Amino acid sequence: MKLPRLSLFLILFLWLTSVQAQVTPVYLDPSQPVETRARDLVSKMTLQEKVFQLMNETPAIPRLNIPAYDWWNECLHGVARSGVATVFPQAIGLGATFDPDLIFRVGTAVSDEARAMYNAFIDNGYHLKYGGLTFWTPNINIFRDPRWGRGQETYGEDPFLTASMGVALVKGLQGNDPNYLKVAACAKHFAVHSGPERLRHEFNVKPTDKDLNETYLPAFKALVDAGVEAVMCAYNRTNDQPCCSNNYLINDVLRGKWGFKGHIVSDCGAIGDFFQGHKVTSSIEGAATMALQHGVNLNCGDEYATLAEAVKKGTVDEKLIDNTLVTLLKTRFKLGMFDPKEKCPYNSIKADVINSPEHRQLAREAALKSMVLLKNNGALPLKNNLPRYYVTGPNATSIEVLLGNYYGVNNNLSTILEGLASHVGPGSQLQYKPGCLADRDNINPIDWTTSEVKASDATIVVLGLSGYLEGEEGESLASAHFGDRLDYNIPKNQVDFLRNLRKNTTKPIIVVVTGGSPMNLSEVHELADAVLLAWYPGEEGGNAVADIIFGKVSPSGKLPVTFPKSLDQLPAYEDYNMTGRTYRYMTAEPMYPFGYGLSYGRFEYSGLKVSSNKIKKNQSLSAEVTVTNTGKSVSDEVVQLYITRPGANNPLYSLKSVKRISLNPGESTQVTFPITPEMLSVVNEVGQQVLLPGDVKIWVGGSLPGKRSEELGMPQAQNITVNVLK
């Protein structure tokens, strides 16, 4: 019997559809679970192909339609090394904002630009290093010692602040789509890593259990809990084991106790350090095997190229390579790299978001909130219609002092001179001369600066550090210590120059200080009428400096790191014991305390009260304080809550919460903080977090409580005692 023609067509259509379904690989089917797709893809690769996919610079596999991909990208304060991008303040400056909401918005802007760049690269058929979606950001190491040149990459010395800012950035970077990551963020460097740069490839850190769990690990756990996609293991050893083969850190803590499911990437060259620096293996193949067997999924470097031979020798099981690669490739599937373009909503982000007016305005807001007013004897804010202004100093026209390290580039960087010039009113004169070199004495003995300063009504001197003097090993071209600063002072010739200016004028001298770390500003503080710490403020740095100096915006940044008076107040740089370090354990009086920063407003704290003076285990309470702006300027204030638990080995103070508020002159507001049992607990000597009975003192103020904060003009912090019951 003949079938009707329509039936024949229907049968043929169904057969072709079935064949097509069978031909489509599982790894290209977006309806399948990510784990299933990754395993299917790995099953189709040869051993050599799998090994090459475990290194950051992966080749294409044309027969599987897999393009080349390099995992290495950076976006510490804007998309870095990948073309024109919005340049936000360096991370230490972002930390000084004490504003997680701002950091979330910065992360969102950065990831928008990253996706737009990636989309453009793919459209052009480019697959370059620094052109992907896997970003090795943020750096959440603790800035435990001001000598560390890379401290500028962190959010400061405090575990709570570091965790808060890091979590906010990760959430902004990775987005909130239920199926796709916007970009993949990475928590680095795991763990206990903060110098010395010169020794990092061979150094062995031996933290106590208490310091490890109280100071060095909390931010990493917070980011894991927030869903960070990757963790980068550090160069150094921790308790005798290289961090990239540290069974305790990687398997017991990160994978085991914390349940981390993402991928682990080595710092670049860290696996080679097993053989060359730490000397824990006798060959590169042995180093690669050790890292793989301890859980490192991605080798930044080429050491994993030896793994194919290790499989042939029987020293590595190919199934381990399969499982390691599956975990790694899941990230690429989450990023939508193997899906039809229309499936991932982030593929529609256009290039017009890159360096957009909105992002530039956000960069300016971030710069304004980051800058810390260290001194003001009434010289600021300046009027913009004085007869004559003089701008001088080696950093006034420097682009380097806007950038810090791990930076992008921009076609409109506002230097400090340019920002000041744009704010001076018509009818006023502005003169500029650099006056002195950045890090050495002038050779030419002719001095025109003295006459200029004598004739000026206000002098703005831009001094401090740059990326030439501090940073990562290899980047700081003028550093004698691999980027570290073993001399705490700013260059002597800069202080000599400022001293000479002061001798020749009684008119206001305003010093703008650039840099990414604490430095000795004792004499600068004495010589200047006002001192503004600008950090490395990004593309809008000059405009932000001018906004503050001329009073368009009140300064509101707070120090995320203690400025000691000298290095003599600190333990040895190589000592990772927290005794005597940071505001939490430092008993010596600092130059500038943690959390410190002046304002054009004047804030008073009053009426601190708690919902209960007693708390039981598993209960919470709240603290409320009244904050009043008794000054004459609209200003932001960063309200800080600290907790003190008696005990010789407990921190002197611990920051537990912050809230940024804005008040008009004469305005008051009530600020409320929830207080949980976890906030009242301590870490004991074996690294356990415990809630002990006894009195706990709660402090609320605009800076670290204490005599030095009050000497520098901060309002007295309020305090109240709560009893933790058995």
N, C-alpha and C positions, 0 to 999 in steps of 0.2 A: 504494500500500500504506500502510495506516495504521500509525504508530509506536505502540508500547505507551505508556500514560499515564506510566509511570515514566521512560521514555526522554525523553519530552517535558519532564518536570520537570527531568531532569538537564541537558538541552541549555539550557533556560532559565536554570538556576542558573549554568552555566558562562559563558553569555553575559553575565549580570548581573555576575558576578565580573570578567570581562574589562573590561566597561565601567567598573566601579568602579576597577579598577587604572589605567585610562587617565585617569580623572577626577582621581585623587589626584596632586597636583603632586609633582615630584621633590623639591622642597625640604622637603616634609613627610614624606618617606620615610626613616626612621632607618637603613635598610639601605644607603643610598647614601653614598658618601664625602662628607666635609664640604665639600671644594672643589666637588664637583659640585652639591651642594645650594645652596651659596651662589651659584654662578653662575646656577643656574636661577632663584633668587629675584630676583637683580639683573636678569635678562633680562625679568622681568615688570613692572618698575617704569618709570614715566615719568622723564624727565630731572629734572624738579622733585622728584619723590619721592626719587630717588637723592641729589640734592644735600642734601635735608633730613636724610637718614639719615647723612650725614657729619658732623653736628654733635651735640654731646653731648645736647641736648634734642630727641629725635626724636619727630615726631608719629606717630599711628597711621595705618595704611593698611588701612581696614576691608575693602576688596575682596580683600585678600590675607590677611586674618585676622592682621595684624601689629598688636599693641597699641603704645601709646606707651611709650617707654623713655628714661630719662635715664641716661647712662653715668657720671655723676659720683657717686662714693661714696668715703668715707674710712674707714680702720680702722687708724690709726697705732699705737694701743695699746688696741684695742677698737673695736667698731663705733661710728662717730662720727655725730652729727647725725641720728640715726634712731630715737630713743626710748631706753627703758631698756636698758642693756647693761652687761656687766662692764667696769669701767674698770681696766685694767692700768697699771703705771708707764709714764711717758713713755719714748719710745724711748731717750733718753740713759741713763736708769736701767736699761732692759733691756740696753743695751750694757755697763753696769757689772757685770752678772752674769757676764760672760765665759762664758756657758753656752748654747751653741747648742741643746742638747737641751731646755732650758727654753723657749727661744724657739720651737722647733718645737711644743711643747705649747701655748704661748700662741697661736700661729698656728692650730692645730687648733681650740682653743676659740673663737677669734674667728670662724673660718669656719663653725663649727657654728651660732653665734648669727646670723651673717649669713644663712645659708641658712634658718634657722627664721624670721627676720624676713621674708625675701623670700617664703617660702611663705605666711605669714600675710597679707602684702600682696596677693598674687595671689588668695588665697581671698576677700579683701574687695573685689577689683576695683580696688585702688589701684596707680597707676603714677607714683610721685612721685620727685622728685630725692632722692638719698641712700637710695633704696629698692631699688636693683638689686643686681647681683652683680659689677660691674666696679669694683674698688677700687684707687684711686691710692695704693698703699702697696707697698713701703717707700721712705723717703727714704734713699738710700745715698750722698749727697754727703759729702765729707770735711769735718769740722769743723776747718778749718785755722786759724781765728782766733776767739778767745773773744768778740770783739765782735759776731759774727753772731747775731742774735736767734733765728733758726731752727735754730741748731746743736742745740738740744734735740730736734729731730726726727730727728737722726742717731744712729748708734751710736758716734760719736766720731771721733778723728783718724787712726786707723790703717786702712790698706787691707785688711790681712788680717782684722782683727776685724770690720770693716764687712762684708766679703764673707761671712764665716762666719755672722754673725747674720742678714744679709739673705737668704742662701740658706735658712737654717733657717726663717725666717718664710714665705718664698715656698712652700716645700714643705708647711708646715703649712696655709697658706691654700688652696692649689690642690688638695690631696688627692692620693690615689694611685689613683683609679679609672682603668682603661685607656681608657675611652671618654668620660668627662665630667670637666670641671673643677668643683670644689666652688664656688670663686669664682675670678675672674681677678685676679691680682696685677699690679702695675706698678712697674718700677724708675724712680725719678725722682731728680733732674732732670738729664737728659742734655744736656750734661756741663759740668764745670768751673764749678760754681755754688755759691757760698757767701758771698753778700753783695758789696757793701753793699745792704741792702734798698732804701734811698733811690734807688739808681742802677740797679736790676736791669732796668728796662725799656729802658735805653739803653747799658748798660755793655759794654765790649769787653774780654774776658779774653785775654791772650796768654801761655799757658803754654809752657814749653820742651817739646821732644819728650820729654825725659827725665821731667820732672814729669808730663806728660800720661799717659804709659804706666806710670810707676812709682807714682803717687799717685792720680790722678783717675779713671782708667778701669778698674783691676783689679776693683773690686767690680761694676761693670756687666757686665763679661765673665763673672764668676762667676755672676751671676744669669741671664744669657742661657744659659750652659751648663747651668744648673739648670732651664731651661724656663719662665722667667717669660713670661707671656702678653703683656705690654705694656711699652712704654718711653715715658716722658714726656720730651719735649724742653723745655729750659729757656728762660727769658726772655732771658738775656743773649746777646751775641755771643761766639763763641770764634774767635780768630784771624781777626777781621773779618767773619765770616759769622754771622747769627743762628742760634742752635742749632736752630731749627725749619725752617731751610732750609740747613743746613750740609752740603754735599755730602760733605765728608771724614768727618764724624762719622756721618752717617746712612747714606750709601751705601757709602763705602769701608770703614768700620770695622764699623758695626752690621750692616748687611745683607750686606756683602761678606765681610770678613775673619772675622767672627764667625758669619755665617750665620743671623742672627735672622729668624724666620719669622712672628712675631706682629705686632700692630699698634702703630703709633706715634701717640701723642696729644700735642697741644700743651698746654703749660701754659695756664691760662685767661687769654685776652686776649693771649697771646704773638704770635699772628699779626697782630693789630692793631698790636703794637709795631713791626712792620716799617715801617709807615707813620708812626706817631705818635712813636715813640721812636728807633729806629735810623735811620729815614729812608732806607731802602734801596729803597723804592718810592714812587711818587707817588700811590698810591690804595689803597683797601682791596681792590679787585678785583685789583690787581697783587700785593698781599701774599698773598691767598688762592691765586692762581695759582702764585706762587713756592713756597709751602708744599706745595701739592699736587704740583707737579712734582719736588720734592725728597724726597717720600716720606711726608708726614704723612697718616695715614689718618683721624684724628678731630680735629676742630676743637672745642676747648673754647671756645665763643664762637659768634658768628654770622657771622664773616667769610666762611665758605664759601657763604653764601646768594648771593653774587655769582657763583658758578661757572656757574650756568645761563646767565647773560648772556655769560660768557666763552666758553662753548661756541658760542653763537649767533654771536659775533664771530669765531670761529675761532682764538682764542688758546689754547684748551684742547680737547684731543681727548676726546670722550665715552668712548672706550675706556679712557683713563686713569682717568676717574671710575669706570667699571665695575670695573677691576682694583683700584683703591684700596678700593672698597666691599666687594668680595669678601673681601679680606684682613680687613677690619674685621668683617664679618658672621660669618666663621668662628668668631670668639670666642663669639658668641651661640649658634651651633650647638653648640659644645663645652660650653656651659653648659646645654644641654638645653632652651633656650627655645622651640623649635619641635617638640618631641617629645611624645608622650603622657606624661602625668605618671608613669606606672608605670615608664617606661623608665629614668629617672635616679634612682639610689638616694638622692641627696641631697634629693629632693623629699619624702622620708618623715621628715626631721628635724623634730621637734615643738618648739613654743614653750617647753616646760618646760626646755630646755637654757639658755635665756636667763637670765643672772644666777643660774645654778643654784648650790647649795652647793659643788659640785665646782669650778666656775669661780671662785667667791669664794675658796676655799682656794688655788687656783692663783694668783690675784691676790695673796694674802698671801705665798705662797712667793716670787713674783717680787719683791715689795716688799722682803722680808727679804734676798734675795740681791743686791738692787741697792744697798742703803745702804752707804756707805763711812765707816768710822770713821777720821777724820783725826787725832785726838789722843786720848790717854787717859793721864792721869797716875796712874791707879789709882782714879779716882772711879767708873768703871763696871766691872761692873754695879752698879746701886743695889739695896739691899734694898727690899722693898716694904712694910716695916713701920716705917719711920722715923716719929718723932712728927709731923713737919710737912713738907709739900712745897709749893712755890710754882711755879706755871706762869705764865709771862708772855711777852710779845713779840707783835708785830702779826700773826704768822702762825699762832698757836696754834689759833685757831678758824676759820681761813680754809678754805673749800672750794676757792677758786681755786688754792691751792698744792698741792692734790691732783691737779689736772687737767692743767696745762700747756696745750698747744694741740692742736687736732684731736682733741677728746675726745667721748665719749658722756656720757650722764647716768645717774644711779643713784639709787635710792630709799633707799640706806643707805650714805652716805659717812662713813667714820670719820675725823673730824678728829683732829689730834694731841692736843688736850685730851681728847677723848672716849676715845681709846686709852689715854692715861695714867690717866685716871680709872677705867677698867675694870680696871686692874692694881694699883691701890693697895689694900693690905689693910685689913680692918676694924680700927678703933682708931687709924688714922692720919688726919690732917687733910690736905686738899688745898685750897689757895686759888688763885684765878685772877684776874688783871687783865691787860688788854692792855699797859699800861705806856706804850706809845708808838705813834704812827702808823707806817704802812708806809714812807712816803717823804717825810715832812716833819715839822718840829718840832711838838710839842704847843702849842696856843694857851693852854689852861688851865694856869696855873702850879702848881696844887695837885698835890702828889706824895704818893700813898699807897703807892707801890711800895717806897720806901726802908724803911718800917717793916715791910712784908711780908717783904722779903728778909732783914732782920735777924733776924726771928723764925723763919725756916725752916731746916730741916736740910739741904735740897737745893733748888736752884732750877734749873728747866728753862726755858730761854729759846729761843723759836722765832723766828728771824730769817731774812733772806734776800730772795729775789726771788719774783715771781709773774708770771703772764701779763699783768698790767697794765704791767710794766716791761720785759719782753722777749718777743719773738715775731715773727710775720709783720706786714708793714706793714698797718695798718688795724685790727689786733686789740689791740695794746698801747696801751691808752687813756692811760696815764700816761707813755709814752715820747716823748721829744722827737726821736727819731732813727728814726722809722718801725719801731720794734721792736728795732733794734740797740742795743747798749750801748757807746757811745763813752767812757763813764766806767766804768772797770774795777771801781770800788769798789761795795760794797753801800751803800745810802743812809747818809749821814753820821749822821743822827739815830739810826739803829739802833746804830751803834758807840758814839755818845755815851751812849746808854741803857745798853748793856752795861758801859761804863766806870764809870758811876755805880753799877750793881749791884755791881761788883767792889769798889768803895771801901767798900761797906757790909756786906760779909760775908767771912768767911774759910772759910765752908762751901762745899761743892762747887757749882760752876756748870757745868751741862751745856748746851751750845748745840746746838740742832738747826737746820741750815741748809737752806732750801728753794731751789730754782732749777734751771735747766737748762743752766747754762754755768759755766765757770771764773769766779771772782771773787776779789777781793783779800780774803783772810781772815787776813792777817798779824797784825793787832791782835786779831782774834777769837781766833786761835790762842794768843796770849800771855795774854789775859784769862781764857779758859775753862780749866776742868780737863779737859773732854772736848768734842770737836766731832764731831758726827755729820751727815754730808751725806745728806739724805733725797731729794734731787731733787724731782720731782713724782710722788709714789709711788702714785697711784691710789686706788681706793675703800677699800683696806685699809691705807692709809698710816699712820693713827694707831695702829692695832693693831700694825703692824709696828714702828713707832718704839718703842712701849712694850715689845714682846717683846725688843727689843735692849737698851733702857735698863735693864730689870729682869732681864736675864740669862736669859730663857727660850730665847733663840737667840743664838749668837755671830755678830757681824757678819762678812761675807765678801765684800762688794762691792769692786771695784777700779776705779780711775779710768780711764775710756776716753779721757781727754783730759788734757793737761798743764795744771796751774795755774801760770802764770808769777807772779813776784813783782810785776811791774807791766807795763803795756803798753810801757814804755820798752825792755823786752827783746825786743820783736817788731818786724818790719818794718811798713811802712805797711799799713793795712787793705786798700787797693785793690791791693796787690802780691800776685799769685798765685804768684810764685816761691817755691819751698819752702825756700830757704836761710834758716836761722834759725828755721824754723817746726816745730812739733810735736816730740815727743821724738826723731824720726828725724834732725832737722837742727839742733836748738836746742842751742847750746853754752853759753848762760847757765844758771846754776843756778836751777831752778824753786823755787817754794814747795812744791808737791806734784808729784812725778813721775808720769808715765804708769804705770799698773799698780799704783799704790800703794793700800794699804788695810790697816788694822790688824785684829786679831782678839782674842778673849778666849783663844784658844789661842796657843801660841808654836811656830813651826815652824823646824826646822833642816834644812838640805840638806847631803848628804854623798855621797861616793863616785861622783861623776859619771864615767861611762865611756862609750865608744863601741865599737861592734862592730868598727870598723876605724879606724885613724888616717889612712888614705889612701883616696881614693875616685876611681874613674875615671868618665869621662863615661858616662851612662846606667846607672850603678850607684846603689844606695841603701844606707844604713846605718841603724843605730838608736843612740839615746842613752838611757842609763838612769841615774836618780838615786834616792837614798834620801831620803825625806821623813819626818821624825819630829815628832810633836806633843809637845813637852816641857812644855807648859802644863798647866793644871788643868781645861780645859773642852773638851767635844766641839766641834770646829770644822771648818768647810770651809776648804780652801785652794785657791786658783787657781794652779796651777803653770804658769809661763810660760817658753817657750823663745824666745830671741832669737839672731840671727845677726849677726855683724859681719864685713864684708869690708874689708880695708885699701884705701885709695884716697881721695883728697881729695874726690871728688864722690859717693862712696857714702854711704848712711845711716850714722849713728853706730851705730845698732842697728835691727834689723827684727824685729818679732814674727812668728813663723812657726808657732807651735802653742801651744795651751793645754789643760790638763786640770784639771777641778774634782774634788777628792777630799775625803773626810770622814774624820777620824781622831779616835779616842778619846784621852784623856790617856795619854801614854806609848807610844802605838801608832806603828809605822813601816810604810811601804809603799814598794815600788819602782814608780816611774813611768817608763814607756818611751815614747819618741817615735820614730816612723819619720822619717828625714831623706832627702828625695829630692834629686836634682840641681837640680830647679827651685827648691827652698828655698835652695840655695847660690848661685844665679845672681844677677846684677845687671842693671839696665837701663842701657844705655850712653847716650851723649849724643844719639844719633839715635833713641832710643826702642826699641831692640832688646834683648830679654832674652837675655843671653849667660852661659855658664858659663866662667869664666876660671880658668886654673891658678893655684895659690898657696894660701896659708894662709887658713883660715876659722876664726873663733873662735865656739864655741857656748857660750851662757850659759843656765843654768836657775836660776830663783829665783821668789820670790813678788812681785816688783816689777821695774821697770826697773833693770838693774844700775847701780851707781854710788854715789858718796859720799853724795848727798842722800838716797837711799832708806835707807842705813844710819844716817844721822843721825836719821832719823825713826823708827827702831826696827825696820826690816825686816832679816831675816837676810841675810847676805852671799851673793850669788849664786855658784854654782859655774860654772867655765868650763873648757873644754878646746879644744885646737886640732886641726883636721883639715886635711890637705893634699889639695887637688884636683890630680890629676895631669893632665899634658897628654894 
